[in-house]
Amino acid sequence: MLTKRFQAELLSGHKENAVQVPFDPGATWSLAAQTLRPGRRGFPVVASLNGVAFESAIVARSGKFWLLVPATVSESAKLALGEVGSFTAAPSISSPHSPSNTGG
């Protein structure tokens, strides 16, 4: 099964909020990281937070993997910084060049 489920604490990131992902997406899904934008590589994903679906990316930083969580998503899911939420993530089949596009 490609969809991974996990619990994680929402943390404030440099540009947007994120949660630490408890797996290596490349090894787990047998995928190579893609160019997300100039200077940033990662894994485009379809994800959910407390049942709120969104598109984003998992990126590597400091030897760990992080799921980027737009503020609009955490607000809709009623999850504040420092709180633990329920997440799912699966590889995206959409364009890797717009990982934070929520589709509307």
C-alpha positions as CSV (number, residue, x, y, z in Angstrom):
1,M,0.0,0.0,0.0
2,L,1.4,3.4,-1.0
3,T,-0.5,5.5,1.5
4,K,1.4,6.0,4.8
5,R,-0.4,7.0,8.0
6,F,1.3,8.7,10.9
7,Q,0.9,11.1,13.8
8,A,3.1,14.1,14.0
9,E,3.5,17.5,15.7
10,L,2.9,20.6,13.6
11,L,6.0,22.8,13.7
12,S,6.8,26.2,12.4
13,G,9.2,26.1,9.4
14,H,11.3,28.6,7.6
15,K,8.7,29.4,5.0
16,E,5.7,27.3,6.0
17,N,4.7,24.9,8.6
18,A,5.8,21.3,8.5
19,V,5.8,17.9,10.2
20,Q,8.5,15.4,10.5
21,V,7.8,12.3,8.4
22,P,8.7,9.0,10.1
23,F,9.9,7.3,6.8
24,D,12.2,7.8,3.8
25,P,9.8,8.4,0.9
26,G,12.4,7.4,-1.7
27,A,13.0,4.1,-0.1
28,T,9.4,3.4,0.9
29,W,7.9,4.3,-2.5
30,S,10.9,3.3,-4.6
31,L,11.0,6.8,-6.1
32,A,13.6,9.4,-6.8
33,A,13.3,13.0,-5.6
34,Q,12.0,15.4,-8.2
35,T,12.7,19.1,-8.9
36,L,9.9,21.0,-7.1
37,R,11.3,24.4,-8.0
38,P,14.8,25.8,-8.6
39,G,17.0,24.8,-5.7
40,R,14.4,22.5,-4.1
41,R,14.0,18.7,-4.6
42,G,11.5,16.5,-3.0
43,F,8.6,14.1,-3.4
44,P,5.2,15.5,-4.5
45,V,2.4,14.0,-2.4
46,V,-1.3,13.9,-1.9
47,A,-1.8,14.2,1.8
48,S,-4.4,14.7,4.5
49,L,-4.4,16.3,8.0
50,N,-7.2,15.2,10.3
51,G,-9.2,14.3,7.2
52,V,-8.5,17.6,5.3
53,A,-7.0,16.7,1.9
54,F,-4.2,18.7,0.3
55,E,-1.3,18.5,-2.2
56,S,2.2,19.3,-1.0
57,A,5.7,17.8,-0.9
58,I,8.0,15.9,1.4
59,V,11.4,17.5,1.4
60,A,14.7,16.5,3.1
61,R,16.4,18.9,5.5
62,S,19.0,18.2,8.2
63,G,19.0,14.5,7.5
64,K,15.2,14.2,8.1
65,F,12.1,14.3,5.9
66,W,9.4,16.9,6.3
67,L,5.9,17.2,4.9
68,L,5.1,20.9,4.2
69,V,1.7,21.9,5.6
70,P,0.1,25.1,4.3
71,A,-1.4,27.3,7.0
72,T,-4.8,27.2,5.3
73,V,-4.8,23.4,5.7
74,S,-3.8,23.4,9.4
75,E,-6.5,26.1,10.0
76,S,-9.1,24.0,8.3
77,A,-8.0,20.9,10.2
78,K,-8.1,22.9,13.5
79,L,-4.5,22.0,14.3
80,A,-2.3,24.7,16.0
81,L,1.5,24.8,16.1
82,G,2.7,22.3,18.7
83,E,-0.3,20.0,18.5
84,V,-0.2,16.5,17.1
85,G,-2.4,15.6,14.1
86,S,-3.3,12.5,12.1
87,F,-1.6,12.5,8.6
88,T,-1.7,10.4,5.5
89,A,0.7,10.8,2.5
90,A,1.0,9.1,-0.8
91,P,2.9,9.8,-4.0
92,S,1.3,12.4,-6.2
93,I,0.7,11.7,-9.9
94,S,0.1,15.4,-10.6
95,S,2.7,17.9,-11.8
96,P,5.8,17.9,-9.6
97,H,6.2,21.6,-10.3
98,S,3.2,22.8,-8.2
99,P,3.4,20.7,-4.9
100,S,1.7,23.3,-2.7
101,N,-1.2,23.9,-5.2
102,T,-4.3,23.0,-3.2
103,G,-6.5,23.2,-6.3
104,G,-8.7,26.0,-5.1
